[in-house]
Structures are given as structure tokens and as C-alpha cells.
């Protein structure tokens, strides 16, 4: 239960992976692995003159997809709708026209539970071990020793906050204002 909560609290970098779905001309909706929490960056691979070109596409909501007058229109996909069902799907629009080979996306997947009978360990990085220990102690105290919950909760929250602060990408980001107007008279 605690790992499920961690999965819903944001991006856990150690659970991000790249998925690929082969595209079929005229097919809009594709199955997504059920352990997918959220799609991050998504792109379509277009084959052009023997080389593959990646083109970023953007997410839309269910309501926006439902507002499209022609959801079966074929072309180069520019948007996708991720339907977070028990068996999730992704729907591309426009529908692939056959010049694209695949839809690729980075996703956050569920954290794997441990299986002590098979010798499998918990799937968390080293810097989350203290947060896991305090979080598990707090959850067990709720059942076995309710008087200790008030003492353990701040420790669990603090250790999670410290670990989560380290769970970031270290790439540089630059933001610069535009000095001139966007449109020229």
C-alpha cells in the first residue's frame, strides 16, 4: 500500500522506462501496459528516406478528444489521449496513415513489490531506504501500536521529503524572456 501511495505522489525516476507500440494504418487506439501510472514524453517515429525521425506529440483530455468532429481522420498523429482504465489505452489523433512506424513514450510504472519467499528485494534506490523503513514502521504502528504513530509520522514524512528532493533529473534548464514581439507588423 505504501509503494502504491509513492507511485501516486509523483515521478519516481527509477520507475521511468521507454515503451514502444508498433503503429498500424487506420488504427487509432492501442493497449497500454496495465502497470502504467502516467505517460510522460511521447513521440511518433516517422520513416523518411531510410531514416527514422522522432516527432513529439502532446496529450489531450477525454473531453477534448470527444470534441473532435472527425476522430477517424487519418494523417500524422499530433495528439494522444491516455485513458487510465484498469486496462489502459492510448488513442492517437489523427489516426496513423501508415507513414509512421511506432509510438514511443516514457512512462512511470508501478513500483514492484517485494516477494520475500522468492528472495526478491524491494525495488527502491538506496537513498529511499530510510523513508521506506520509517514509512513501513508508521503503517505497522497504526495496527500494532497506535500510541507510536504520532512519533513515527513526522520521521516518515521528513525522510520521504529528503529522499524525494534527491529524486530529480540534473539537466540544465534555461528560460529567457523574449525581447521583441512575437508578430511583426
N, C-alpha and C positions, 0 to 999 in steps of 0.2 A: 504494500500500500504506500509506503514511504517513497519507493522508487517511482511509482506512478505519479505521486504528487510532484516529485522532482521533474519528471518528464513534462508536466503541465506548467511548470513555473518558468520555462524559457528554454533557450537553446543550450543544450549540453554538447559542447564541441566534440566530445569523444563518441557521440552517437550520430554524427552527421556523416552521411555517405552519399555517393553518386549512384543514381538509378537510371536505367535506360529502358525505354519502351519502344520497340520497333513500330513504325507507323505504317498504316495500310490506307491506300487511297479510298476516300469516301467513308472512312470510319472515324467518328468524332469522339466516342467515349471508350476509355481503356481502364482496365482494372489496375489498382494500386495495391502494393503490399499492405496487409491489414495492420502491421505494426508501425505504420507511418503516422507520426504525430502532426507534422506540418511540412509543407513544401517551402523551400527557401528560394534559391535562384533556379530559374527554369529556362531552358532554351531548346530550340529546334535545330537539328542538323540538316543542312541542305547540301545535296551533292551538286557541285558545279564544276564541270570540266575536269573531272577526276580528283578534285579536292573537296574536302568537307568544310563547310562554312557554318559556324555557330551563330544563331541569331536569338538574342534574348526575347522572351515573351513575358507578359505581365499577367498577374492574377485578376480575376473579376469575381463579383459576388453572384449568388444564385439569382438574385433579383435582376442584376444587370444582364446575365445570360438569358433570362426569361424575356427580357425586353427586346432582344434581337428579332427583327422581323423575319429573317430567313436563316434559321440555325443550321440548315443543311448546305448552305453556300460553300463551295469549295474554293480554296486558294491557299495562300501561305498563312499558317496559324500565327496570330499576333497576341491572342489572349487564351487563358485557360481558366476553368472553374474546377476547383478541387472540392468534391462532395465528400465530406467527412462522415461517411456512414460506417456501420460495423464492417462492411466490405466496401472500402472507399473506392471512388472512381475519379478520373480526371477527364474533363471534356474540353476539347480544343475548338477554337473558332478563329477564323474559318476552318472548315473541315479540311484535313490534308488532301492535296490534289495529286499526290504521287511524286512530286519533285523533292520531297523531304524523306530522309531515311529513318530518323528517330527523334524522340522527345526525351531529353535528358533533364534531370532535376536533382538538386541536392535536397535532402530531406533530413528531418530529425526523426529518428526512430525510437521506439521504446527502449528503455534501459533493460538489459537482460537480468532476470532474477538468478539468484544462485541456486545450485542444486547440490546440497552437501552430500547426498548419498552417492552421487556420481563424481565427487571430488571437484566439482566446478566452483569457482570462487565468484564473488560479487563483481560485476562489471562497472567499476568506477576507478578513476585515476587516483594515484597516491594522495594528492592534495585534497581529496574529498573523504578520506578515511575517518578523520576526526568528526566531520559533520555526520557521517553515517553512524558512527558509534554513539554520539550523543542523541541523534535523531531516533535511533532504534531504542536506546535506553529510555527516552521520553515516552515512546509509544508503548513499550512494555510496562513502564511505571503506571500508565493510565489503567492497565488491567490489574497488575500485581501489587502495586504500591502507590496508590493515588496521592498520598501525602508527599511524595518526592517529585511529582510533576512540576510544581511551581519552581522548584530548584533547577530542574533539568531543562525546562523550556527555554530560558534565556541562553543557556550554554549551547543548546541545539541551534537556536536561531542565529547566534553570533558565529558559531563555527560554519554554518551554511553560508552566511553572508561573506565571510572571509574567503571560503572556497569559491563561491560564485564570482567574486571580484577577480579571481585569477583565471576564470574560465572565459577568456576573451581572446579574440584574434589580435595580433600585434602589428597588423599592417598599418601604414601611414594613411591618413585621410586628410585631404586638403579641400578647404572651402574658400572660394574667393568671390567677392562681390563683382557684379557686372558694372563697369564704369559707364558705358554708354547704353542707350536704349536698345531694346531688342529689335524693334522695327525701325527702319529708316524711312523718312518721309519721301 
